[in-house]
């Protein structure tokens, strides 16, 4: 494979370049017996950042969250919050709170009693409890339901109560373990917007765990993509989508076409296609997003410098405002194309810019 410059774990410098570091995860590993769940994880989380840990089932994302919370101990590595060695502190001493997938509200307590429960256990003064509970409920817009029992409010409202219960303790870092997964699709989309807005309002760092790529793209300042216990890439949503570091990232985040070919003398060749490519000679792999491939109208000459090809439409998939079509070009190459109009004809002409063919590294199999 040609030595093409792509960063495997890029920093996505936008948020961290203007914010101080809050939590430093240094070379953290975790094994259960012979099963290595996390391998050498290093990650900086900034003050006030919304970071999403994204990955498929078994990637290690919840284990990492539990290590930060103190519910699991790392097999190796360190956690630092400022000058404090966090992994040596018990969970109750860490200024970290967790919102779980199953909100775990006490059914016999009212909303305000649920929110204030931790403060009462800590034996805070009554006046302080009343004030802080009222403040937390106001932040999540649940004041009108303060006297209600959890069974009398909706799933979305229960989720807000769970957030208020975490926020009332005034943590520096809030951990959220797939808290929206139990909600229906429409409510989930609504809560994504509300949760992001709330995070901006309270100004504390959120670390959000999910397996949902769209959720991560909508809510995050940065995304840390885990694969088999290792960080595949850390970057802003825009960067991780438009400049994926590896073939795995390109395929996991949205749709893509992987073009396997070779670079020789400044020209990339993939089957019958070729385009200018300023990379070293050798085998190469490129990611080409479906929306970056354009249908060329009959009689139109196309854009100068674009790569042109003709193909047969194999299948169509309606996606509301857009349609995904599969097109078989020469030499058995099949491309997925996203179009805003209907490609009614069976044979189409396509074009794409060489700049939209992004170089990526092969993704080796991991165990």
C-alpha positions as a Markdown table, in Angstrom:
| # | Residue | x | y | z |
|---|---|---|---|---|
| 1 | Unk | 0.0 | 0.0 | 0.0 |
| 2 | Unk | 1.4 | 3.4 | -0.9 |
| 3 | Unk | 2.4 | 5.6 | 2.0 |
| 4 | Unk | -0.5 | 8.0 | 1.8 |
| 5 | Unk | -0.7 | 10.6 | 4.5 |
| 6 | Unk | -3.8 | 10.0 | 6.6 |
| 7 | Unk | -3.8 | 10.3 | 10.4 |
| 8 | Unk | -5.1 | 7.2 | 12.1 |
| 9 | Unk | -6.1 | 9.1 | 15.2 |
| 10 | Unk | -6.5 | 12.7 | 14.3 |
| 11 | Unk | -7.1 | 15.3 | 17.0 |
| 12 | Unk | -9.9 | 17.2 | 15.4 |
| 13 | Unk | -8.2 | 20.3 | 16.8 |
| 14 | Unk | -11.2 | 22.8 | 16.6 |
| 15 | Unk | -12.6 | 22.3 | 20.1 |
| 16 | Unk | -9.4 | 21.5 | 22.0 |
| 17 | Unk | -7.4 | 24.4 | 20.4 |
| 18 | Unk | -9.5 | 26.9 | 22.4 |
| 19 | Unk | -10.4 | 24.9 | 25.5 |
| 20 | Unk | -8.3 | 23.7 | 28.4 |
| 21 | Unk | -8.1 | 19.9 | 28.9 |
| 22 | Unk | -10.4 | 18.5 | 31.6 |
| 23 | Unk | -9.8 | 14.8 | 31.5 |
| 24 | Unk | -6.7 | 13.0 | 30.3 |
| 25 | Unk | -7.0 | 9.3 | 29.5 |
| 26 | Unk | -3.4 | 7.9 | 29.2 |
| 27 | Unk | -2.6 | 4.5 | 27.7 |
| 28 | Unk | -5.7 | 2.8 | 29.3 |
| 29 | Unk | -6.1 | -0.9 | 28.7 |
| 30 | Unk | -8.6 | -3.4 | 30.1 |
| 31 | Unk | -8.7 | -7.1 | 30.0 |
| 32 | Unk | -11.2 | -9.6 | 31.3 |
| 33 | Unk | -9.1 | -12.8 | 31.7 |
| 34 | Unk | -7.5 | -13.3 | 28.3 |
| 35 | Unk | -10.0 | -11.1 | 26.5 |
| 36 | Unk | -8.5 | -7.6 | 25.8 |
| 37 | Unk | -11.4 | -5.2 | 25.7 |
| 38 | Unk | -9.4 | -1.9 | 25.5 |
| 39 | Unk | -6.0 | -1.5 | 24.1 |
| 40 | Unk | -3.8 | 1.5 | 24.8 |
| 41 | Unk | -6.5 | 4.2 | 24.8 |
| 42 | Unk | -5.2 | 7.8 | 25.0 |
| 43 | Unk | -7.7 | 10.7 | 24.7 |
| 44 | Unk | -7.9 | 14.3 | 25.9 |
| 45 | Unk | -11.4 | 15.6 | 26.8 |
| 46 | Unk | -11.7 | 19.4 | 26.9 |
| 47 | Unk | -13.6 | 21.6 | 29.3 |
| 48 | Unk | -17.2 | 22.1 | 28.0 |
| 49 | Unk | -16.8 | 19.6 | 25.1 |
| 50 | Unk | -19.4 | 17.3 | 23.8 |
| 51 | Unk | -17.4 | 14.1 | 23.0 |
| 52 | Unk | -19.1 | 11.0 | 21.6 |
| 53 | Unk | -17.6 | 7.6 | 22.0 |
| 54 | Unk | -19.0 | 5.7 | 19.0 |
| 55 | Unk | -18.6 | 2.1 | 18.1 |
| 56 | Unk | -20.4 | -1.1 | 17.4 |
| 57 | Unk | -21.4 | -3.7 | 20.0 |
| 58 | Unk | -18.3 | -5.1 | 21.7 |
| 59 | Unk | -16.0 | -2.3 | 20.7 |
| 60 | Unk | -15.3 | -1.4 | 24.4 |
| 61 | Unk | -17.1 | 2.0 | 24.6 |
| 62 | Unk | -19.2 | 1.2 | 27.7 |
| 63 | Unk | -16.2 | -0.3 | 29.4 |
| 64 | Unk | -14.2 | 2.9 | 28.8 |
| 65 | Unk | -17.1 | 4.9 | 30.3 |
| 66 | Unk | -17.2 | 2.7 | 33.3 |
| 67 | Unk | -13.5 | 3.1 | 33.9 |
| 68 | Unk | -13.9 | 6.9 | 33.8 |
| 69 | Unk | -16.8 | 6.7 | 36.2 |
| 70 | Unk | -14.9 | 4.4 | 38.6 |
| 71 | Unk | -17.2 | 1.3 | 38.2 |
| 72 | Unk | -14.4 | -0.6 | 36.6 |
| 73 | Unk | -10.6 | -0.5 | 37.2 |
| 74 | Unk | -8.2 | -0.3 | 34.2 |
| 75 | Unk | -5.7 | -3.1 | 33.8 |
| 76 | Unk | -3.1 | -0.5 | 32.8 |
| 77 | Unk | -2.9 | 3.3 | 32.2 |
| 78 | Unk | -3.9 | 6.4 | 34.1 |
| 79 | Unk | -6.8 | 9.0 | 34.3 |
| 80 | Unk | -6.0 | 12.6 | 35.3 |
| 81 | Unk | -8.4 | 15.4 | 35.9 |
| 82 | Unk | -6.2 | 18.5 | 36.1 |
| 83 | Unk | -3.5 | 17.7 | 38.7 |
| 84 | Unk | -5.6 | 14.9 | 40.3 |
| 85 | Unk | -5.0 | 11.2 | 39.6 |
| 86 | Unk | -8.6 | 10.3 | 39.0 |
| 87 | Unk | -8.3 | 6.5 | 38.8 |
| 88 | Unk | -7.0 | 6.3 | 42.4 |
| 89 | Unk | -10.2 | 7.9 | 43.6 |
| 90 | Unk | -13.4 | 6.0 | 44.5 |
| 91 | Unk | -16.5 | 6.8 | 42.3 |
| 92 | Unk | -18.2 | 9.0 | 45.0 |
| 93 | Unk | -15.1 | 11.3 | 45.2 |
| 94 | Unk | -14.9 | 11.9 | 41.4 |
| 95 | Unk | -16.6 | 15.0 | 40.1 |
| 96 | Unk | -18.1 | 12.7 | 37.5 |
| 97 | Unk | -21.8 | 11.7 | 37.2 |
| 98 | Unk | -23.4 | 9.0 | 35.0 |
| 99 | Unk | -26.8 | 8.9 | 33.2 |
| 100 | Unk | -27.5 | 5.2 | 32.4 |
| 101 | Unk | -29.6 | 3.7 | 29.6 |
| 102 | Unk | -32.2 | 2.5 | 32.1 |
| 103 | Unk | -32.8 | 5.9 | 34.0 |
| 104 | Unk | -33.1 | 3.9 | 37.3 |
| 105 | Unk | -35.6 | 6.3 | 38.9 |
| 106 | Unk | -37.2 | 5.3 | 42.2 |
| 107 | Unk | -40.9 | 4.6 | 41.3 |
| 108 | Unk | -42.1 | 5.5 | 44.8 |
| 109 | Unk | -40.5 | 8.9 | 44.9 |
| 110 | Unk | -41.6 | 12.1 | 43.1 |
| 111 | Unk | -39.6 | 13.8 | 40.5 |
| 112 | Unk | -38.1 | 16.3 | 42.9 |
| 113 | Unk | -37.4 | 13.6 | 45.5 |
| 114 | Unk | -35.6 | 11.5 | 42.8 |
| 115 | Unk | -33.5 | 14.5 | 41.8 |
| 116 | Unk | -32.6 | 15.4 | 45.4 |
| 117 | Unk | -31.9 | 11.9 | 46.6 |
| 118 | Unk | -28.1 | 12.1 | 46.3 |
| 119 | Unk | -28.0 | 15.4 | 48.1 |
| 120 | Unk | -30.1 | 13.9 | 51.0 |
| 121 | Unk | -27.7 | 10.9 | 51.2 |
| 122 | Unk | -24.8 | 13.4 | 51.4 |
| 123 | Unk | -26.7 | 15.1 | 54.2 |
| 124 | Unk | -26.8 | 18.6 | 52.6 |
| 125 | Unk | -28.8 | 21.2 | 54.4 |
| 126 | Unk | -32.5 | 21.2 | 53.5 |
| 127 | Unk | -32.5 | 24.7 | 52.1 |
| 128 | Unk | -29.6 | 23.9 | 49.8 |
| 129 | Unk | -31.4 | 20.7 | 48.6 |
| 130 | Unk | -34.6 | 22.7 | 47.8 |
| 131 | Unk | -32.6 | 25.3 | 45.9 |
| 132 | Unk | -30.4 | 23.0 | 43.9 |
| 133 | Unk | -33.3 | 20.7 | 43.0 |
| 134 | Unk | -35.3 | 23.6 | 41.8 |
| 135 | Unk | -32.4 | 24.9 | 39.7 |
| 136 | Unk | -31.8 | 21.4 | 38.2 |
| 137 | Unk | -35.4 | 20.9 | 37.3 |
| 138 | Unk | -35.6 | 24.3 | 35.7 |
| 139 | Unk | -32.6 | 23.6 | 33.5 |
| 140 | Unk | -34.3 | 20.5 | 32.1 |
| 141 | Unk | -37.8 | 22.1 | 32.0 |
| 142 | Unk | -39.3 | 19.7 | 34.4 |
| 143 | Unk | -40.5 | 22.1 | 37.1 |
| 144 | Unk | -44.2 | 21.6 | 36.3 |
| 145 | Unk | -43.8 | 17.9 | 37.0 |
| 146 | Unk | -41.9 | 18.2 | 40.3 |
| 147 | Unk | -44.6 | 16.4 | 42.3 |
| 148 | Unk | -45.3 | 13.7 | 39.8 |
| 149 | Unk | -44.2 | 10.1 | 40.1 |
| 150 | Unk | -42.0 | 8.6 | 37.3 |
| 151 | Unk | -44.9 | 6.4 | 36.1 |
| 152 | Unk | -47.0 | 9.5 | 35.4 |
| 153 | Unk | -44.5 | 11.1 | 33.0 |
| 154 | Unk | -43.3 | 10.1 | 29.5 |
| 155 | Unk | -40.1 | 8.4 | 28.5 |
| 156 | Unk | -38.6 | 11.7 | 27.3 |
| 157 | Unk | -39.5 | 13.4 | 30.6 |
| 158 | Unk | -38.0 | 10.5 | 32.6 |
| 159 | Unk | -34.8 | 11.0 | 30.7 |
| 160 | Unk | -34.8 | 14.7 | 31.7 |
| 161 | Unk | -35.3 | 13.7 | 35.3 |
| 162 | Unk | -32.3 | 11.4 | 35.1 |
| 163 | Unk | -30.2 | 14.3 | 33.7 |
| 164 | Unk | -31.4 | 16.6 | 36.4 |
| 165 | Unk | -30.4 | 14.1 | 39.1 |
| 166 | Unk | -26.9 | 14.0 | 37.6 |
| 167 | Unk | -26.6 | 17.7 | 37.2 |
| 168 | Unk | -27.8 | 18.5 | 40.7 |
| 169 | Unk | -24.5 | 17.2 | 42.0 |
| 170 | Unk | -22.6 | 19.8 | 39.9 |
| 171 | Unk | -20.2 | 17.5 | 38.2 |
| 172 | Unk | -17.3 | 18.7 | 36.1 |
| 173 | Unk | -18.0 | 15.8 | 33.7 |
| 174 | Unk | -21.2 | 14.0 | 32.8 |
| 175 | Unk | -21.1 | 10.5 | 31.3 |
| 176 | Unk | -24.1 | 9.3 | 29.3 |
| 177 | Unk | -24.4 | 5.6 | 28.4 |
| 178 | Unk | -26.8 | 5.4 | 25.4 |
| 179 | Unk | -29.5 | 7.3 | 27.3 |
| 180 | Unk | -31.7 | 7.8 | 24.2 |
| 181 | Unk | -31.8 | 4.2 | 23.0 |
| 182 | Unk | -35.1 | 3.4 | 24.8 |
| 183 | Unk | -37.0 | 6.3 | 23.0 |
| 184 | Unk | -38.9 | 6.0 | 19.8 |
| 185 | Unk | -37.4 | 7.5 | 16.7 |
| 186 | Unk | -39.2 | 10.9 | 16.7 |
| 187 | Unk | -38.7 | 11.5 | 20.4 |
| 188 | Unk | -35.0 | 10.5 | 20.1 |
| 189 | Unk | -34.4 | 13.1 | 17.4 |
| 190 | Unk | -36.1 | 15.7 | 19.5 |
| 191 | Unk | -34.0 | 14.8 | 22.6 |
| 192 | Unk | -30.8 | 14.9 | 20.6 |
| 193 | Unk | -31.4 | 18.6 | 19.9 |
| 194 | Unk | -32.5 | 19.3 | 23.5 |
| 195 | Unk | -29.6 | 17.4 | 25.0 |
| 196 | Unk | -27.1 | 19.3 | 22.9 |
| 197 | Unk | -28.8 | 22.6 | 23.8 |
| 198 | Unk | -28.7 | 21.7 | 27.5 |
| 199 | Unk | -25.0 | 20.8 | 27.4 |
| 200 | Unk | -24.3 | 24.2 | 25.9 |
| 201 | Unk | -26.4 | 25.9 | 28.6 |
| 202 | Unk | -24.8 | 24.2 | 31.6 |
| 203 | Unk | -21.3 | 24.4 | 30.1 |
| 204 | Unk | -19.9 | 21.2 | 31.4 |
| 205 | Unk | -18.3 | 18.4 | 29.4 |
| 206 | Unk | -20.4 | 15.5 | 28.2 |
| 207 | Unk | -19.1 | 12.1 | 27.2 |
| 208 | Unk | -21.8 | 10.4 | 25.3 |
| 209 | Unk | -21.7 | 6.7 | 24.3 |
| 210 | Unk | -23.7 | 5.4 | 21.4 |
| 211 | Unk | -23.6 | 2.9 | 18.5 |
| 212 | Unk | -25.8 | 5.3 | 16.3 |
| 213 | Unk | -23.6 | 7.1 | 13.7 |
| 214 | Unk | -26.3 | 9.7 | 12.9 |
| 215 | Unk | -26.7 | 10.5 | 16.6 |
| 216 | Unk | -23.0 | 11.0 | 17.0 |
| 217 | Unk | -22.8 | 13.3 | 13.9 |
| 218 | Unk | -25.7 | 15.5 | 15.1 |
| 219 | Unk | -24.6 | 16.0 | 18.7 |
| 220 | Unk | -20.8 | 16.0 | 18.9 |
| 221 | Unk | -18.0 | 18.5 | 19.0 |
| 222 | Unk | -15.7 | 15.5 | 18.4 |
| 223 | Unk | -16.2 | 11.8 | 17.8 |
| 224 | Unk | -13.9 | 9.0 | 19.1 |
| 225 | Unk | -14.6 | 5.9 | 17.0 |
| 226 | Unk | -13.7 | 2.7 | 18.8 |
| 227 | Unk | -13.1 | -0.6 | 17.0 |
| 228 | Unk | -12.2 | -3.8 | 18.8 |
| 229 | Unk | -10.9 | -1.9 | 21.8 |
| 230 | Unk | -8.7 | 0.6 | 19.8 |
| 231 | Unk | -9.3 | 4.2 | 18.7 |
| 232 | Unk | -9.7 | 4.1 | 14.9 |
| 233 | Unk | -10.1 | 7.9 | 14.6 |
| 234 | Unk | -10.8 | 11.0 | 16.8 |
| 235 | Unk | -12.0 | 14.0 | 14.9 |
| 236 | Unk | -14.8 | 16.5 | 14.4 |
| 237 | Unk | -18.0 | 15.1 | 12.7 |
| 238 | Unk | -17.2 | 17.0 | 9.5 |
| 239 | Unk | -13.6 | 15.8 | 9.4 |
| 240 | Unk | -14.4 | 12.2 | 10.3 |
| 241 | Unk | -17.0 | 12.1 | 7.5 |
| 242 | Unk | -15.1 | 14.0 | 4.8 |
| 243 | Unk | -11.6 | 12.8 | 5.6 |
| 244 | Unk | -11.9 | 9.3 | 7.1 |
| 245 | Unk | -8.5 | 7.9 | 8.1 |
| 246 | Unk | -9.3 | 4.2 | 7.3 |
| 247 | Unk | -11.6 | 2.1 | 5.2 |
| 248 | Unk | -13.4 | 1.1 | 8.4 |
| 249 | Unk | -14.2 | 4.7 | 9.3 |
| 250 | Unk | -15.4 | 5.5 | 5.8 |
| 251 | Unk | -17.8 | 2.5 | 5.8 |
| 252 | Unk | -19.0 | 2.9 | 9.4 |
| 253 | Unk | -19.8 | 6.6 | 9.1 |
| 254 | Unk | -22.4 | 6.9 | 6.3 |
| 255 | Unk | -22.2 | 5.3 | 2.9 |
| 256 | Unk | -19.1 | 5.2 | 0.7 |
| 257 | Unk | -17.5 | 3.6 | -2.3 |
| 258 | Unk | -14.1 | 2.0 | -1.7 |
| 259 | Unk | -12.0 | 2.2 | -4.9 |
| 260 | Unk | -9.0 | -0.1 | -4.8 |
| 261 | Unk | -6.3 | 0.7 | -7.3 |
| 262 | Unk | -2.8 | 1.8 | -7.8 |
| 263 | Unk | -0.8 | 5.1 | -8.1 |
| 264 | Unk | 1.9 | 5.3 | -10.8 |
| 265 | Unk | 3.6 | 8.5 | -11.9 |
| 266 | Unk | 1.1 | 10.8 | -10.3 |
| 267 | Unk | -1.9 | 9.0 | -11.7 |
| 268 | Unk | -4.4 | 6.8 | -9.8 |
| 269 | Unk | -5.9 | 3.9 | -11.6 |
| 270 | Unk | -8.9 | 1.8 | -10.6 |
| 271 | Unk | -10.2 | -0.6 | -13.2 |
| 272 | Unk | -10.9 | 1.6 | -16.2 |
| 273 | Unk | -10.9 | 4.9 | -14.2 |
| 274 | Unk | -7.9 | 7.2 | -13.8 |
| 275 | Unk | -7.3 | 10.6 | -12.3 |
| 276 | Unk | -4.4 | 12.8 | -11.1 |
| 277 | Unk | -3.1 | 11.8 | -7.6 |
| 278 | Unk | -0.2 | 13.4 | -5.9 |
| 279 | Unk | 0.8 | 10.3 | -3.8 |
| 280 | Unk | 3.7 | 7.9 | -3.9 |
| 281 | Unk | 3.6 | 5.0 | -6.3 |
| 282 | Unk | 2.1 | 1.8 | -5.1 |
| 283 | Unk | -1.3 | 0.2 | -4.2 |
| 284 | Unk | -3.8 | 2.7 | -2.9 |
| 285 | Unk | -7.4 | 2.8 | -1.6 |
| 286 | Unk | -9.8 | 5.7 | -2.0 |
| 287 | Unk | -13.2 | 6.6 | -0.4 |
| 288 | Unk | -15.7 | 8.2 | -2.6 |
| 289 | Unk | -19.0 | 9.3 | -1.0 |
| 290 | Unk | -22.2 | 8.7 | -3.0 |
| 291 | Unk | -23.2 | 12.3 | -2.9 |
| 292 | Unk | -19.9 | 13.3 | -4.6 |
| 293 | Unk | -20.8 | 11.4 | -7.7 |
| 294 | Unk | -23.0 | 13.4 | -10.1 |
| 295 | Unk | -25.4 | 12.3 | -12.8 |
| 296 | Unk | -24.5 | 14.0 | -16.1 |
| 297 | Unk | -27.6 | 15.1 | -18.1 |
| 298 | Unk | -27.9 | 14.0 | -21.7 |
| 299 | Unk | -26.0 | 16.4 | -24.0 |
| 300 | Unk | -24.0 | 18.0 | -21.2 |
| 301 | Unk | -20.3 | 18.1 | -21.5 |
| 302 | Unk | -19.5 | 17.8 | -17.7 |
| 303 | Unk | -17.0 | 19.7 | -15.6 |
| 304 | Unk | -13.4 | 20.1 | -16.8 |
| 305 | Unk | -11.0 | 17.7 | -15.1 |
| 306 | Unk | -13.7 | 15.4 | -13.7 |
| 307 | Unk | -13.6 | 11.7 | -14.0 |
| 308 | Unk | -16.4 | 10.4 | -16.4 |
| 309 | Unk | -17.9 | 7.0 | -16.7 |
| 310 | Unk | -21.0 | 5.3 | -18.0 |
| 311 | Unk | -22.9 | 2.5 | -16.3 |
| 312 | Unk | -26.0 | 0.4 | -16.0 |
| 313 | Unk | -28.5 | 1.1 | -13.1 |
| 314 | Unk | -28.8 | -2.1 | -11.1 |
| 315 | Unk | -31.1 | -1.0 | -8.2 |
| 316 | Unk | -32.7 | 2.0 | -6.6 |
| 317 | Unk | -33.5 | 2.8 | -3.0 |
| 318 | Unk | -35.8 | 5.7 | -2.1 |
| 319 | Unk | -34.7 | 7.8 | 0.9 |
| 320 | Unk | -37.2 | 10.6 | 0.9 |
| 321 | Unk | -35.4 | 13.7 | -0.4 |
| 322 | Unk | -32.7 | 11.6 | -2.1 |
| 323 | Unk | -32.4 | 8.3 | -3.9 |
| 324 | Unk | -29.5 | 5.8 | -3.7 |
| 325 | Unk | -28.8 | 4.0 | -7.0 |
| 326 | Unk | -26.3 | 1.2 | -7.7 |
| 327 | Unk | -24.5 | 1.6 | -11.0 |
| 328 | Unk | -22.4 | -1.0 | -12.7 |
| 329 | Unk | -19.6 | 0.5 | -14.7 |
| 330 | Unk | -16.9 | -1.1 | -16.8 |
| 331 | Unk | -14.8 | -4.0 | -15.5 |
| 332 | Unk | -17.4 | -5.0 | -12.9 |
| 333 | Unk | -17.0 | -1.8 | -10.8 |
| 334 | Unk | -20.3 | -1.0 | -8.9 |
| 335 | Unk | -20.8 | 2.5 | -7.5 |
| 336 | Unk | -23.5 | 3.7 | -5.2 |
| 337 | Unk | -24.7 | 7.2 | -6.2 |
| 338 | Unk | -26.9 | 9.6 | -4.2 |
| 339 | Unk | -29.1 | 11.8 | -6.3 |
| 340 | Unk | -31.8 | 14.3 | -5.5 |
| 341 | Unk | -33.7 | 13.4 | -8.6 |
| 342 | Unk | -35.0 | 10.1 | -10.0 |
| 343 | Unk | -32.7 | 8.3 | -12.4 |
| 344 | Unk | -35.5 | 6.8 | -14.5 |
| 345 | Unk | -33.2 | 5.6 | -17.3 |
| 346 | Unk | -31.4 | 2.3 | -17.2 |
| 347 | Unk | -28.1 | 3.6 | -18.4 |
| 348 | Unk | -26.6 | 6.7 | -16.9 |
| 349 | Unk | -23.4 | 8.8 | -17.3 |
| 350 | Unk | -21.6 | 9.8 | -14.1 |
| 351 | Unk | -18.8 | 12.1 | -13.1 |
| 352 | Unk | -16.8 | 13.0 | -9.9 |
| 353 | Unk | -14.0 | 15.3 | -9.0 |
| 354 | Unk | -10.5 | 13.7 | -8.3 |
| 355 | Unk | -10.4 | 15.7 | -5.1 |
| 356 | Unk | -13.5 | 13.8 | -3.8 |
| 357 | Unk | -11.6 | 10.5 | -4.0 |
| 358 | Unk | -10.1 | 10.6 | -0.5 |
| 359 | Unk | -7.2 | 8.3 | 0.3 |
| 360 | Unk | -7.7 | 5.9 | 3.2 |
| 361 | Unk | -5.7 | 3.1 | 4.8 |
| 362 | Unk | -6.7 | -0.5 | 4.7 |
| 363 | Unk | -8.5 | -1.6 | 7.9 |
| 364 | Unk | -6.7 | -4.8 | 9.1 |
| 365 | Unk | -8.9 | -7.4 | 10.9 |
| 366 | Unk | -8.7 | -7.3 | 14.7 |
| 367 | Unk | -9.5 | -9.9 | 17.3 |
